[in-house]
């Protein structure tokens, strides 16, 4: 009894607000809107609940706490699959197992705490909800500055629904990018969700005024009209914007399906090499046969893709001309081979690279990954324990465009880089297609690879460029410039895809305006809400 009396004296309820559990649950529930579940309707419940909690908070500190707990629940749930990467090396890093998802959620919680606190500067009501949506989007965009950047799972990716419905819903990304889509989703969730919840409460509270009911109906009508307009615009773009220029290559996308534990332990490297050689030969031969079977077709070049760090022996591809010659001999008839491999630069630093091989086995071009995975490929300086083996990997200079012999201009991307909206293409030298090599085997058959895949699809739509993606254990895929699937090879499958890469679409509004334009626009919306609120408060005091 003395113990419980002591706890009461501490007044823990003042230290931990009563809404903490509710906000954690609401954030976790919101993660269901993300790929691969795409349950968007939960946001109609969770975001109005967040807004109401902010309104009822006694000060900005309590509001910030509510936003932080919402974000912690959201990120801890949506990033649960990060634990799988540690489990592959659990014998060495068993103590680190709880940290990837919970640690990332803790680091990202301030991203959602900040908009919750800032919107308290604006009086409660519609203006505050607009400010919350704008603040959420601005802080979400700011995640590119955390470590090497971690813009994973923006809410706009929830619209990348599989199939034809998603093809229509994601088309506005060509105009506003995934960040604009995030703003729209949060705004609609706040207004329409609040209207629906008010309607439910009216059934139990007859004192709600008729004027309030009219406002609710108008809000739902406006939301419905906006959704209809959105869908119509997406449908219209699919049927009015047409590809232009030359075709891309015939891409042979090889999926070796090598378990990550086998690669980490360096087991049977020869069999891995032979598997890739065999699949590559089969794929290239099939591509050449398709060309011969259609005499009237254009003779597009054949290019094969191996996944990220697919090559066994680490720097062997760089150091062994003989190995490169063997690869191209097995791929006879291909104009180029794009192969993910580690290499060592002149300073002795390792780099995660993709190398372009010419038909004679020479290295025609090399691209080094610029955006590195925190705690996976590089270690932040404040971590005292050595987690990343070998001191990590050195970053490359950023987006490039390759002009390989007899191959349409190519934009190489490695794995994680594809999640960076507006930073996947050399703006001064636009490629005709994007070649993405990746390895999601670290994360198992979980939500992680599907979330990564939605980023690939959205980058294709934002830039209007087709994408060929080679993934070690899947999902390997090709999208056209609309973000529509051409072919795919599912998870845990061994095989290859032969894909005729279509021409690129004209440069999109988003690719021309850049991400900073949309950041400025949303910031202007937030500042406008603040100014209008201040003017209204001043007028009330004068009256």
N, C-alpha and C positions, 0 to 999 in steps of 0.2 A: 504493500500500500504506500509505503514511503517513496518507493521508486516512481509510482505513477504520480504522486503529489509533486515530486521533483520535476517530472516532465511537464506538468501543468504550469509550474513556476517558470520553466524555460519559455513558455508560450510559443511552442513550435508552430502553431497554426499561423503565427505572424511571420515566421521565417519561411514557411512553405505554404503558399496560398492554397486554398481549398480547390481551386480550379486546376491545379497541376495535373492530376490524374486525367481529368477531362480533356485537357489540351494535348497531353501525350497520346491519348486514345484517338482524338480527332486527327492529329498529325499522322499517326500510323494508318488510320482508315483512309486518309487522303492518298496514301501510296498506292492504293488499289486503282487509282486513275491512270497510273503509269503503265507502260508496256511490261509484261505481255497481257495484263488483265484488261486495261482500258475501260474500267468502270467509272466513267465520267460523272455519273449521277451522284456518287458519294460526295463530290465537291459541293453540291447544293445543300448538303447538311453541314459539312465541316467548316467551310469558309464563313458562312453566316454565324456559326457558333464562335469562331475566332473573333469576328467583328463585334459580336455582342459581349464577349468577355473583355475585349479592349474597352468598350464603352462603359462597362460596369466597374472597371478597375479604378481604384481610388487615385492613382497617379501614374505617371509614365513608367515608373520602375516596375509596377505590377503588370502594366501592359507589355513591357519588354519581356518580363518573365513568361507571360502567356505566349508571346510569339516564339520565344526560345524553346519552350516545352513543345509547342506545336511543331517547330522545325526539327527538334531532336527526335520526336516520334516519327516524323515523315522520313528523315534521312536514315535513321537506324533501321527502319522497316524496309525501305526501298533498296538499301545497300547491304542487306543481310548476306548476299552471296560472296562478299569480299572475304569472308571467313574461309571459303573453299581454297583460296590461293595459299593461305597459311597451312591448311591441313595437308597439302602436298609435301610440305617440309616440317610436319608436326614434330618429328623427332628432334629437330634443332630449335624450333621456335614454338614449342607447345605453350609457353608462357604468354605468347603474343596473340593467341587465338581470340580472346574477347575484344581485342582492341580495334581491328580494322573497321567494322561497321559502327560500333559504339564510339570509337575514337573519332572517326570522320563525322559522325552525327554531332559530337560535342564541338568539334571545330566549326561546323557549318551552322550550328544553332544561332550564333549572332547574326547571320544573314537574314533570318526571319525575325529575330528580336528587334532589329533596327527599324524596319517599316512599322512594326506594331507600336514602337515608342514614338516614332516621328509623326504618325497620323494623329496622335493625341494633340498635336498643335492645331488641329482643325476641329471645329465643332462637330458633334455627333450628327449623323444624317447622311444623305447621299454624297455630299462633298467628301466626307471622311472615307466612305467606301471607295470612291474613285481614287483618293489619295493612297489608300491601303493597297489597291491594285497596282497603282503606279510605283509605290515604294517597294512592293514585293518584286516587281519586275526589275527595277533599277538595282536592287541589292542582289537579285539573282544573276543579273548580267555581271555584277562585280565579282562573281566567283572565279572569273578568269585570272584574278590577281592573287588568289590564295595559292601559295606555293608556286608550282609551275602552271597552275590553273586547274580548276575542277568544276567545269560547267556541266556536270553529268545530271541527267534527268530534269531538264527544265519542264515545267508543266505543259508547255506547248507540244511536247513529244507525245502527250496523251492522245492527240488527234491522229497520230500515225497508225490508225486501226488497220489491221490486215485486210487486204482485198480491195474491191472497187470503192467501197464507202470511204476508206482511208485515202484512196487516190484523189477523191474529190475534196475531202476535208483538208488535206495538206497543201492544196494549190496556193492559197494565200501566202504561204511561206515564201513564194517567189517575189512577193511585194514587201512583206514586213518581217520575214525571217521568223525563226522559232521564238524569239523574244516578243515580237508583236503578238504572236499566237498565245504566249503565256499571259500577256496583259489582258487579252480578250477573254480567255478562259476564267481568270480570276475575277474580272469585272462582272461577267455574266453569272458566275457562281455566287458572288456576293448579292447582286440585285435580285436575280430570279430566285435564288435559294431563300433569301430573306422574305420575298413576297409569298412563296409557297409556305414557309413556316408561319408567317403571319396569318395566312388563310387557315392553317390547321388550328392555330390558337383561337381564331375567331369562333370556331365551332364550340369552344369551351368558355368563351368570354363574350357575351352578348353586348357588352358595353363599348366594343370597338365601333367607332363612328363610321357612317356611310362614306364620308370623304376618304377615310383611310382605305376602305374597300375599293373605291374608285382608283386610288393611287396604285394599289396592288394590281388591279386588272390592267392598268395602263403599263405597268412595269413588265408584266408577263407578256402582254401583247407586243411591246417594243422588243423584248428579248426574242420572241418567236419570229418576228419580222427580220430581226438581225440574223438569226440562224438561217432562215430561208434565203436571205440575200447572200450569206456566206456560201451556202451550198450552190446557189445559182452561179455565183462568180467562179467557184471552183470548176463546176461543170462547163461553163463557158470557156475558161482557159484551156481545158483539155481539148476542146474542139475548135479553137480559133488560133492558138499559137502552134506553129508548125516548125519541125526541125529544118535546119538549113546547113549548107556546106556538105563536105564529104562524109562518107561513113567512117565510123571508127574501125578498128581492126576486128578480126575474128579472134576472140579471146578464148584460150583454153585455160580454164580455172581448175587447178589441181588441189584436191583436198585429201591429204595423206592420212588423216585421222590417227595421229600418233599421240598416245596418252602422255600428258605432261610429265608424269612420274618417270616414264621411260626416257624422256629427253633429259630430265634433270639428273638422273643417275647415269646418263650416257650409255644406256644399254643398247646393244645391237645397232650401232650406227651404220654398219654396212647394209643391213636389211632395210633400214629407213631410206638410205640413199637409193637402193635398188627399187624400193616401192615407188618413190617419186619418179625415177627414170622410166619405169614401166608405165605408170599412169600418164606421164607426159607423152611418151611415144604413142600410146593408144589415142590420146586426145588430139594430138597433132595430125595423126593419120586420118582420124574421123573428120577433122576440119578440112583437110586437103581433099578427101573424097567428096565432101559436100560441095566444094568448089567445082570439082570435075563433073558432078551430076547435074549441074545447072550451067550449061555453056554460055547462056546469056547474062549471067550474073557478073558483077564487077569482081576482079581478083583482089580482094582486100587482103592485106598482110595478116599473117598468123602470128599471134603473140601469146606465149604461155606465162602464167603467174603461179609462183610458189608462195606459200604463206610466210608470215613473219618468223624469223629465226628458224626456218624450216630445215636449213642445211646442217647436217651433223658435222661435228668437228670444229665448231666455232669459226675461226678465221681461215679454215681450209679453202673456202671458196676464193678468198682474197689471195692466198699464198700459193695455190696450186693451179697453174695454167692447164695442167693435164685434166684435173677434175672438171674444169669449165668446158674443155673440149669434149669430154665424154658426155656431159649434159647436152650440149648442142648437137652432138652426133646422134644421140637418141631422139632428139627433137628435129630431125632433118626435115627441112621445108619451112621451119619457123623463121620469121625475120628477126625475132628478139625473144629473150627470156628475162622476165622480171622476177628476181629471187630475193627473198628476205633472208638476211644473214648478219651475224655479228662481224665486225671488222675492227682492226686496230689502226689508229691513225699514226702519223709520224711522231707524235708526242707520247705514244704508248697508251693512249686512252681508248677505251672501248666505245664503239658507236653502234647503235641499232640501225641497220641500213637496209636499203633495197638496192640491188645492183642490176643494171641492164646489160645482158650479154648479147653480143653480136653473133652471127652464124658461125664465125670461126672461133668463138669462145673468149674473145677479148672483152674486157670490161669497158663498155661504151659510155656508161654514165653511172654515177653513184649518188644516192640521196640519203642523208642522215636524218634520223628522226629528231624533230625540233622540240616537240611537246612531250616531256617525259613524265611517266607515272610517279607521283609522290609515293615514297616508301617501297616502290617496286623497282624503279630504274634509277632513282637518285634518292639520297637521304638528306632531308632538311638539316641544317647545321645545328639546330638546337637539340637534336636527338643524341643523347650521350652514348647509347649503345649501338654497336655496329649491326645493322639489320640488313642492309643491301650488300650482297657479296661483292668483293673486289672494289669497293669504293664507289660503285655506281657507273653510270654511262654519261658521256659528254653529249650535250645537245648539238643539233645541226643549226643552220642559219634560218630555216623557215621554208615556206612554199616555193617550189620550183616548177618549171615546165621543161620537160625533156623534148628535144627534137632529134629523135633517133632516125637512122637511115630507113627510109621506106615505111615509116610508122607515123600515123597522125600524132600531133603534139599531145604529150601525155603528162598528166599531173600526178606524181606519186604521193601516196599517203601511207603512213604506217600506224596501224592500230588506233590508239588513243587519240591521235591527231584529228580524226574525223569528227570528234564531238565538238570541235571549236567552230561554232557558227561564224561565218564571215572571215575565216582565217585558214582556208584550205586551198586557195587558188592564188597564183601569182597574178595580181591585178594588172600588171604591165605586160603580161604575156599569157593570155588566156589559152588554156589547153583545149583540146577537142573532147577529151574524156579523162576520167579519174581512175587510177589503179590503186586500190586499197588492199594492202596485205596485213593480216592480223593473226593473232593466236589467242583465242578465248578459252583454250583448254584449261587454263588455270582456274576458271570459275565454274567448271562443271555444267551439267545440264540444268541451269537455273535461270532466273530472270535476267541475270547480268548480260549474257550474250544477246538476248532479245532486246534489251534496252540499248545496247551498243548498235544493234542492227537498225533500230529506228533512227539513230543519228545518221547512219549512212544514207538512209532513204531521204531524210530531210535535207542533207547537204546536196543531194542530187536535185531536189526541187528548188532549193534556194539559189543554186548556181545555174540551173538549167543544163547540167552536164550529166551524161550517162556515167555510171560507176560500175566497175567490175571489182568484186571483192573475193579474195582468196583467204579462207580461214582454215586453220589446221584441222580442227575437229568439227567445224561448221560454225555458223551457217554461211556457206559460200553462196554468192548471189550476184546477179546483175540487175541494175535498174536503168531505165531510160531517164531522159532529162526531166520528165514529169514526176519522177519518183515511183513509177510503176514497175512492178517486178517483171523481168523478162524470163529468167530461169533461176532456180535455186536448188541447192543440195543440202539436205537437212542435217541436223545434229547427229554426230556419231556415225557418219556414213563415210565410206572410202570410195573415192571415184573422182570424176571430173565433169566439168560443164564445157560445152562448146557453144559460144554465144556470139552472134553477129551484133557487135556494138553499133547502135544507130547513130545518126548525126546528132550533134548538139543542138539545143534550142538557142534562140537569140539571147543575148545577155539580159538577165532579169533586172528588175528595178532594185531588188535587194543587193545584187552583186555590184551595181553601179553606185548606190547610195552608201553602202557600207554600214557596219553595225553602229558606228558612232552617231550617225544621223538619227537612228531610232532611239538611241540612248538620250540624245538631246531632246527629241520630241517628247518622250515620256517624262523626262525631267521637267520640261516646260509644263506638262499637264499637272505634275505635282506642285510646282511653284504657283500655277494659276489657282489651284484649289486653296493653297495657303493664302494667297492675296484676297481671293473672293471671301474666304472665311473671315479674314481680318476686317475687311470692309463691312461685312454684315454685322459683325460684333460691334463695330464703331457706330454704325447707324442705330443699332438697338440701344446703345448707351445714350445717344443723342435724343432718341425718342422717349 
